[in-house]
Amino acid sequence: MNPPSRKYVIRGVTRDGRTFRPSDWPERLAGAMSCFRPEGVASGAHLGYSPYCVPRVIDGVKCVVVDEAVREVEPKAWDFVMSFARDNELGVAPVDPAA
């Protein structure tokens, strides 16, 4: 039995406290990750986000929640998302499973 995957939130605020731009960055990032899905899960007839990478607004801040399980599907996709956060100086924190 595999342990549950961990989720991380990438917050749209830079280290120096500025709101990250462009304002649609969460949708763009999640859209780029939309093809990475669990085996057997199709996107359907319309466009949709991967369950591994979804845009959210948390406490009024635009964010992306990333499931570490994407690493099993495609390690380079995980590296891409984490590099995006690092290169743009965005905060990354584990999601509290109790929340």
C-alpha positions as CSV (number, residue, x, y, z in Angstrom):
1,M,0.0,0.0,0.0
2,N,1.4,3.4,-1.0
3,P,1.5,6.2,1.6
4,P,-0.8,9.1,0.8
5,S,0.8,11.7,-1.4
6,R,1.5,15.2,0.0
7,K,0.1,18.4,-1.4
8,Y,1.8,21.7,-1.6
9,V,0.5,25.2,-2.1
10,I,2.3,27.7,-4.3
11,R,1.2,31.1,-3.2
12,G,1.1,34.0,-5.6
13,V,3.1,36.4,-3.4
14,T,6.8,36.9,-4.0
15,R,9.4,36.8,-1.2
16,D,9.4,40.6,-1.1
17,G,5.6,40.6,-0.6
18,R,4.5,41.6,-4.1
19,T,1.5,40.0,-5.8
20,F,2.8,37.8,-8.6
21,R,1.7,38.8,-12.1
22,P,0.2,38.1,-14.6
23,S,-3.0,37.7,-12.6
24,D,-4.0,34.5,-14.5
25,W,-0.7,32.7,-13.6
26,P,-2.5,29.9,-11.6
27,E,-4.7,29.0,-14.6
28,R,-1.7,29.1,-17.0
29,L,0.4,26.9,-14.8
30,A,-2.4,24.4,-14.1
31,G,-3.3,24.4,-17.8
32,A,0.3,23.5,-18.7
33,M,0.0,20.6,-16.2
34,S,-3.4,19.5,-17.4
35,C,-2.2,16.4,-19.3
36,F,-0.7,14.8,-16.2
37,R,-3.4,12.7,-14.7
38,P,-3.8,9.4,-12.8
39,E,-3.9,6.4,-15.0
40,G,-7.3,5.8,-16.4
41,V,-8.6,9.3,-15.7
42,A,-9.5,11.1,-19.0
43,S,-10.0,14.8,-19.3
44,G,-13.4,14.4,-20.9
45,A,-14.8,16.3,-23.9
46,H,-13.9,19.7,-22.5
47,L,-10.8,21.2,-21.1
48,G,-10.0,20.6,-17.5
49,Y,-7.2,20.7,-15.0
50,S,-5.3,17.7,-13.7
51,P,-6.3,16.6,-10.2
52,Y,-2.5,17.0,-9.5
53,C,-2.3,20.7,-10.1
54,V,-5.3,23.0,-9.5
55,P,-5.7,26.7,-9.2
56,R,-7.2,28.0,-6.0
57,V,-7.8,31.2,-4.1
58,I,-6.7,30.8,-0.5
59,D,-7.2,33.6,2.0
60,G,-7.7,36.0,-0.9
61,V,-4.4,35.0,-2.6
62,K,-4.2,33.3,-6.0
63,C,-2.4,29.9,-5.5
64,V,-1.9,26.5,-7.1
65,V,-2.2,23.3,-5.2
66,V,0.2,20.6,-6.4
67,D,0.0,17.0,-5.5
68,E,3.4,15.3,-5.1
69,A,1.8,12.2,-6.8
70,V,2.5,13.9,-10.2
71,R,6.1,13.0,-9.6
72,E,5.1,9.3,-10.1
73,V,3.4,10.1,-13.4
74,E,6.2,12.4,-14.7
75,P,9.1,13.5,-12.6
76,K,10.0,16.3,-15.0
77,A,6.5,17.8,-14.5
78,W,7.1,18.0,-10.7
79,D,10.5,19.6,-11.4
80,F,8.8,22.1,-13.8
81,V,6.3,23.2,-11.2
82,M,8.8,23.5,-8.4
83,S,11.3,25.3,-10.6
84,F,8.5,27.8,-11.6
85,A,7.9,28.6,-8.0
86,R,11.6,28.9,-7.2
87,D,12.5,31.0,-10.3
88,N,9.6,33.4,-9.5
89,E,10.4,33.5,-5.8
90,L,7.0,32.2,-4.8
91,G,6.3,30.6,-1.4
92,V,5.8,26.9,-1.3
93,A,4.3,25.2,1.8
94,P,2.9,21.8,2.6
95,V,-0.9,21.7,2.7
96,D,-2.1,20.8,6.2
97,P,-4.0,17.5,5.7
98,A,-6.3,18.5,8.6
99,A,-7.4,21.6,6.8
